[in-house]
């Protein structure tokens, strides 16, 4: 006596798909456990003191000790972009040593978004700089989406951006002339 009816070819396909999904899910969790056991995922508590020591160590070794968080967007998702920036600002507020080494740049096609971001983050604790990507901009190889935005950013804003190896005071191009941010570790 059979407990289950015979399956049609579609039924076997769906059964196989379910088994594959279950195996994928199990594999994912096995990798999470494995990574945690081998210390690939740190559970160590981060403190401002540890960050200061890490930044000083990186500087002594001649490694970069600045972090650029870059957001590229076509526009139309201002709340998502703002949420991302707010999360960065919350992290920097939690670890004040990061104020000297973190900055955020946004590349968007929305002029209204650039204006809104400039207004909202004018007095942020770190530099937050929106750039307007012209809608008619074309790259030499006709790349699209984020690659297009990044190519525009790297070719057109180089004189505006502080060098990652220099230690100078620069004016934030999106803020009024009275606002400046030190971009170095003292």
One Martini backbone bead per residue (centre of mass of N, CA, C, O) as a GRO file, in nm:
protein
  186
    1UNK     BB    1   0.095   0.037   0.024
    2UNK     BB    2   0.051   0.369  -0.054
    3UNK     BB    3   0.104   0.704   0.068
    4UNK     BB    4   0.167   0.815  -0.223
    5UNK     BB    5   0.119   0.941  -0.508
    6UNK     BB    6   0.178   0.966  -0.814
    7UNK     BB    7   0.393   1.150  -1.019
    8UNK     BB    8   0.432   1.389  -1.220
    9UNK     BB    9   0.655   1.573  -1.387
   10UNK     BB   10   0.579   1.830  -1.233
   11UNK     BB   11   0.595   1.711  -0.950
   12UNK     BB   12   0.897   1.631  -0.965
   13UNK     BB   13   1.000   1.915  -1.012
   14UNK     BB   14   0.889   2.040  -0.748
   15UNK     BB   15   1.032   1.845  -0.560
   16UNK     BB   16   1.320   1.914  -0.650
   17UNK     BB   17   1.306   2.217  -0.582
   18UNK     BB   18   1.257   2.181  -0.278
   19UNK     BB   19   1.512   2.024  -0.216
   20UNK     BB   20   1.706   2.243  -0.316
   21UNK     BB   21   1.617   2.463  -0.118
   22UNK     BB   22   1.684   2.309   0.141
   23UNK     BB   23   1.987   2.264   0.079
   24UNK     BB   24   2.061   2.563   0.056
   25UNK     BB   25   1.980   2.643   0.340
   26UNK     BB   26   2.170   2.446   0.490
   27UNK     BB   27   2.433   2.549   0.364
   28UNK     BB   28   2.422   2.833   0.469
   29UNK     BB   29   2.424   2.759   0.777
   30UNK     BB   30   2.686   2.602   0.768
   31UNK     BB   31   2.865   2.849   0.685
   32UNK     BB   32   2.803   3.021   0.932
   33UNK     BB   33   2.916   2.826   1.141
   34UNK     BB   34   3.197   2.794   1.017
   35UNK     BB   35   3.279   3.095   1.028
   36UNK     BB   36   3.247   3.129   1.335
   37UNK     BB   37   3.448   2.900   1.423
   38UNK     BB   38   3.692   3.048   1.235
   39UNK     BB   39   3.676   3.368   1.276
   40UNK     BB   40   3.526   3.526   1.029
   41UNK     BB   41   3.324   3.614   1.255
   42UNK     BB   42   3.314   3.867   1.463
   43UNK     BB   43   3.252   3.903   1.837
   44UNK     BB   44   3.395   4.154   1.894
   45UNK     BB   45   3.419   4.431   2.072
   46UNK     BB   46   3.381   4.760   1.988
   47UNK     BB   47   3.603   5.038   2.034
   48UNK     BB   48   3.748   5.339   2.037
   49UNK     BB   49   4.026   5.236   2.126
   50UNK     BB   50   4.061   5.017   1.907
   51UNK     BB   51   4.035   5.207   1.666
   52UNK     BB   52   4.274   5.388   1.733
   53UNK     BB   53   4.487   5.163   1.724
   54UNK     BB   54   4.430   5.070   1.431
   55UNK     BB   55   4.489   5.342   1.292
   56UNK     BB   56   4.779   5.372   1.396
   57UNK     BB   57   4.885   5.110   1.274
   58UNK     BB   58   4.823   5.177   0.979
   59UNK     BB   59   4.995   5.432   0.965
   60UNK     BB   60   5.270   5.301   1.036
   61UNK     BB   61   5.245   5.098   0.777
   62UNK     BB   62   5.116   5.287   0.533
   63UNK     BB   63   4.822   5.269   0.540
   64UNK     BB   64   4.520   5.327   0.495
   65UNK     BB   65   4.297   5.567   0.705
   66UNK     BB   66   4.048   5.582   0.502
   67UNK     BB   67   3.682   5.629   0.439
   68UNK     BB   68   3.477   5.562   0.158
   69UNK     BB   69   3.135   5.625   0.111
   70UNK     BB   70   2.955   5.509  -0.172
   71UNK     BB   71   2.666   5.638  -0.347
   72UNK     BB   72   2.468   5.499  -0.605
   73UNK     BB   73   2.207   5.667  -0.804
   74UNK     BB   74   1.930   5.738  -1.009
   75UNK     BB   75   1.691   5.784  -0.833
   76UNK     BB   76   1.393   5.785  -0.616
   77UNK     BB   77   1.559   5.695  -0.320
   78UNK     BB   78   1.602   5.897  -0.077
   79UNK     BB   79   1.530   5.736   0.184
   80UNK     BB   80   1.750   5.521   0.144
   81UNK     BB   81   1.993   5.707   0.141
   82UNK     BB   82   1.940   5.841   0.416
   83UNK     BB   83   1.953   5.582   0.582
   84UNK     BB   84   2.247   5.518   0.516
   85UNK     BB   85   2.369   5.780   0.627
   86UNK     BB   86   2.251   5.759   0.913
   87UNK     BB   87   2.409   5.501   0.983
   88UNK     BB   88   2.687   5.624   0.959
   89UNK     BB   89   2.644   5.854   1.166
   90UNK     BB   90   2.587   5.665   1.404
   91UNK     BB   91   2.864   5.526   1.401
   92UNK     BB   92   3.030   5.787   1.440
   93UNK     BB   93   2.895   5.868   1.708
   94UNK     BB   94   2.986   5.606   1.858
   95UNK     BB   95   3.279   5.657   1.697
   96UNK     BB   96   3.460   5.943   1.699
   97UNK     BB   97   3.729   5.862   1.548
   98UNK     BB   98   3.580   5.854   1.259
   99UNK     BB   99   3.560   6.160   1.185
  100UNK     BB  100   3.862   6.162   1.047
  101UNK     BB  101   3.798   5.897   0.822
  102UNK     BB  102   3.503   5.964   0.724
  103UNK     BB  103   3.309   5.953   0.415
  104UNK     BB  104   3.044   6.081   0.198
  105UNK     BB  105   2.922   5.982  -0.131
  106UNK     BB  106   2.692   6.104  -0.383
  107UNK     BB  107   2.542   5.966  -0.684
  108UNK     BB  108   2.310   6.152  -0.890
  109UNK     BB  109   2.033   6.247  -1.115
  110UNK     BB  110   1.899   6.424  -0.883
  111UNK     BB  111   1.875   6.753  -0.814
  112UNK     BB  112   1.679   6.740  -0.570
  113UNK     BB  113   1.859   6.545  -0.407
  114UNK     BB  114   2.104   6.721  -0.378
  115UNK     BB  115   1.962   6.948  -0.225
  116UNK     BB  116   1.855   6.775   0.010
  117UNK     BB  117   2.133   6.671   0.105
  118UNK     BB  118   2.267   6.941   0.157
  119UNK     BB  119   2.067   7.033   0.371
  120UNK     BB  120   2.064   6.789   0.572
  121UNK     BB  121   2.415   6.765   0.570
  122UNK     BB  122   2.563   7.036   0.634
  123UNK     BB  123   2.618   6.954   0.970
  124UNK     BB  124   2.782   6.717   0.968
  125UNK     BB  125   3.036   6.517   1.123
  126UNK     BB  126   3.075   6.455   0.820
  127UNK     BB  127   3.137   6.429   0.501
  128UNK     BB  128   2.862   6.516   0.270
  129UNK     BB  129   2.865   6.445  -0.088
  130UNK     BB  130   2.689   6.552  -0.357
  131UNK     BB  131   2.643   6.436  -0.696
  132UNK     BB  132   2.579   6.528  -1.029
  133UNK     BB  133   2.444   6.331  -1.283
  134UNK     BB  134   2.419   6.351  -1.598
  135UNK     BB  135   2.185   6.218  -1.813
  136UNK     BB  136   2.388   6.258  -2.081
  137UNK     BB  137   2.606   6.085  -1.985
  138UNK     BB  138   2.899   5.937  -2.144
  139UNK     BB  139   3.098   5.687  -2.189
  140UNK     BB  140   3.344   5.559  -2.382
  141UNK     BB  141   3.197   5.250  -2.337
  142UNK     BB  142   2.891   5.268  -2.257
  143UNK     BB  143   2.818   5.254  -1.973
  144UNK     BB  144   2.617   5.157  -1.691
  145UNK     BB  145   2.501   5.278  -1.420
  146UNK     BB  146   2.732   5.254  -1.180
  147UNK     BB  147   2.972   5.269  -1.375
  148UNK     BB  148   2.895   5.546  -1.484
  149UNK     BB  149   2.907   5.701  -1.217
  150UNK     BB  150   3.202   5.628  -1.143
  151UNK     BB  151   3.333   5.747  -1.397
  152UNK     BB  152   3.241   6.033  -1.352
  153UNK     BB  153   3.357   6.076  -1.072
  154UNK     BB  154   3.662   6.012  -1.141
  155UNK     BB  155   3.687   6.236  -1.378
  156UNK     BB  156   3.533   6.508  -1.246
  157UNK     BB  157   3.633   6.511  -0.911
  158UNK     BB  158   3.938   6.504  -0.848
  159UNK     BB  159   3.994   6.809  -0.759
  160UNK     BB  160   3.778   6.794  -0.508
  161UNK     BB  161   3.938   6.563  -0.388
  162UNK     BB  162   4.099   6.423  -0.148
  163UNK     BB  163   4.369   6.270  -0.080
  164UNK     BB  164   4.447   5.972   0.084
  165UNK     BB  165   4.759   6.088   0.149
  166UNK     BB  166   4.669   6.347   0.246
  167UNK     BB  167   4.700   6.634   0.494
  168UNK     BB  168   4.421   6.831   0.479
  169UNK     BB  169   4.229   7.114   0.437
  170UNK     BB  170   3.891   7.112   0.324
  171UNK     BB  171   3.635   7.192   0.123
  172UNK     BB  172   3.303   7.149   0.104
  173UNK     BB  173   3.127   7.166  -0.195
  174UNK     BB  174   2.820   7.144  -0.050
  175UNK     BB  175   2.898   7.380   0.126
  176UNK     BB  176   2.950   7.640   0.275
  177UNK     BB  177   3.240   7.827   0.311
  178UNK     BB  178   3.238   7.794   0.639
  179UNK     BB  179   3.270   7.489   0.583
  180UNK     BB  180   3.496   7.256   0.733
  181UNK     BB  181   3.718   6.966   0.693
  182UNK     BB  182   3.916   6.754   0.841
  183UNK     BB  183   4.152   6.526   0.651
  184UNK     BB  184   4.297   6.407   0.926
  185UNK     BB  185   4.541   6.273   1.138
  186UNK     BB  186   4.680   6.399   1.436
   0.00000   0.00000   0.00000
